[in-house]
């Protein structure tokens, strides 16, 4: 198992639960915006199987702290990296004063709001 880490920041997107294969594997993605010097980073975290329901307790604009494990996999000579969330909590200081972000999580203009299949680089 990988080393446990935390990611803290503002929730900018919460995806729907997706089923794969025969439906016995489910995955849900949330995106956390974190400050990194003068720039912000949008970090996707994922929950799998019974942990998908954790994201029901968070809302867009919440300031959260997520406990994650670094996970990697390979498929057809391609390698993938993910942050698998096993605990998430709304930070009490950010819960009440989190800004309302109109249109947050809706994707690009004219998009359907789902995660794009292509990375932005």
Backbone torsions as a table, in degrees:
resi	resn	phi	psi	omega
1	UNK	NA	149.2	-177.5
2	UNK	-83.4	167.8	179.3
3	UNK	-67.5	141.2	-179.2
4	UNK	-81.0	139.1	180.0
5	UNK	-138.9	170.9	175.5
6	UNK	-124.7	151.4	174.9
7	UNK	-128.1	124.9	179.4
8	UNK	-123.1	137.2	178.6
9	UNK	170.1	-164.3	-175.6
10	UNK	-98.5	135.1	178.3
11	UNK	-75.2	122.2	179.4
12	UNK	-114.7	-10.4	178.2
13	UNK	-159.3	139.4	174.6
14	UNK	-130.9	115.5	-178.6
15	UNK	-83.4	168.5	175.1
16	UNK	-81.3	157.5	175.7
17	UNK	-70.9	129.9	179.1
18	UNK	-111.3	142.5	176.5
19	UNK	-107.0	144.5	-179.6
20	UNK	-128.9	152.7	178.9
21	UNK	66.1	-130.6	-178.5
22	UNK	-85.4	10.2	178.2
23	UNK	95.0	-3.0	-179.2
24	UNK	-84.2	-7.7	175.4
25	UNK	-116.7	123.3	178.5
26	UNK	-123.3	152.6	-179.0
27	UNK	-146.1	144.1	177.5
28	UNK	-139.0	139.2	-176.2
29	UNK	-117.9	137.9	170.4
30	UNK	-124.5	150.3	179.9
31	UNK	-115.7	128.5	-178.9
32	UNK	-111.4	129.7	177.4
33	UNK	-95.1	125.3	-179.8
34	UNK	-124.1	150.5	177.1
35	UNK	-80.5	137.0	178.2
36	UNK	-139.8	81.4	-175.4
37	UNK	70.7	-130.6	-179.8
38	UNK	-84.6	-6.7	-178.7
39	UNK	-111.5	159.7	172.7
40	UNK	-108.7	151.3	178.5
41	UNK	-116.9	138.4	175.3
42	UNK	-103.7	109.1	-172.9
43	UNK	-107.4	114.9	175.7
44	UNK	-79.5	133.9	173.2
45	UNK	-120.6	149.5	-177.9
46	UNK	-125.3	149.7	172.9
47	UNK	-119.5	141.2	-179.1
48	UNK	-123.2	154.3	177.3
49	UNK	51.3	-126.8	-174.3
50	UNK	-69.0	-13.2	179.3
51	UNK	-78.7	-10.9	179.6
52	UNK	-57.7	-33.5	-178.0
53	UNK	-66.1	-18.4	178.1
54	UNK	-56.7	-36.1	-175.8
55	UNK	-73.0	-8.8	174.1
56	UNK	-68.8	-22.0	-176.2
57	UNK	-88.3	0.0	179.9
58	UNK	-117.4	158.0	-179.9
59	UNK	-131.3	160.7	175.6
60	UNK	-58.5	135.9	179.2
61	UNK	91.7	-14.5	177.5
62	UNK	-64.8	144.3	170.0
63	UNK	-94.0	122.4	-173.1
64	UNK	-128.7	162.1	168.7
65	UNK	-124.0	124.3	-178.9
66	UNK	-114.9	132.4	171.9
67	UNK	-90.1	127.3	-174.0
68	UNK	-134.1	156.3	169.9
69	UNK	-114.3	140.1	176.2
70	UNK	-79.8	123.9	-178.1
71	UNK	-126.2	146.6	178.1
72	UNK	-135.8	152.7	178.1
73	UNK	-151.8	165.1	178.3
74	UNK	-130.0	145.7	177.0
75	UNK	-152.0	120.2	179.6
76	UNK	48.9	54.7	178.5
77	UNK	62.0	17.1	173.6
78	UNK	-113.8	141.8	-178.9
79	UNK	-115.1	141.6	-175.8
80	UNK	-127.3	147.9	-179.7
81	UNK	-128.0	138.4	178.2
82	UNK	-144.5	158.0	173.0
83	UNK	-106.2	107.5	-176.4
84	UNK	-92.7	115.9	-175.7
85	UNK	-83.4	135.2	176.5
86	UNK	-123.3	-7.7	175.0
87	UNK	-157.6	137.0	176.4
88	UNK	-142.0	139.9	178.5
89	UNK	-141.3	145.8	176.8
90	UNK	-78.7	129.8	177.8
91	UNK	-73.4	129.1	-175.1
92	UNK	-61.9	-33.5	179.6
93	UNK	-68.8	-32.1	-176.8
94	UNK	-96.0	-8.8	-174.8
95	UNK	-69.0	-41.6	-174.2
96	UNK	-88.4	-27.4	-176.5
97	UNK	-107.2	16.7	178.3
98	UNK	-68.2	134.2	-178.2
99	UNK	-71.3	150.1	174.2
100	UNK	-83.0	123.7	-175.5
101	UNK	-109.8	99.6	179.8
102	UNK	-62.7	132.2	176.4
103	UNK	77.6	2.9	-179.9
104	UNK	-63.1	134.6	177.4
105	UNK	83.9	6.3	-178.1
106	UNK	-93.4	0.6	179.4
107	UNK	80.9	-168.4	-179.6
108	UNK	-74.9	160.4	178.6
109	UNK	-55.2	130.3	-179.9
110	UNK	82.7	-3.5	-179.9
111	UNK	-81.9	171.3	-179.1
112	UNK	-96.4	4.5	177.2
113	UNK	84.4	-4.2	178.4
114	UNK	-86.4	160.5	177.2
115	UNK	-64.0	136.0	178.2
116	UNK	-69.2	152.6	178.6
117	UNK	-80.3	-18.8	-177.2
118	UNK	-109.1	139.1	176.2
119	UNK	-70.2	156.6	-176.5
120	UNK	-81.9	21.3	178.9
121	UNK	-132.0	NA	NA
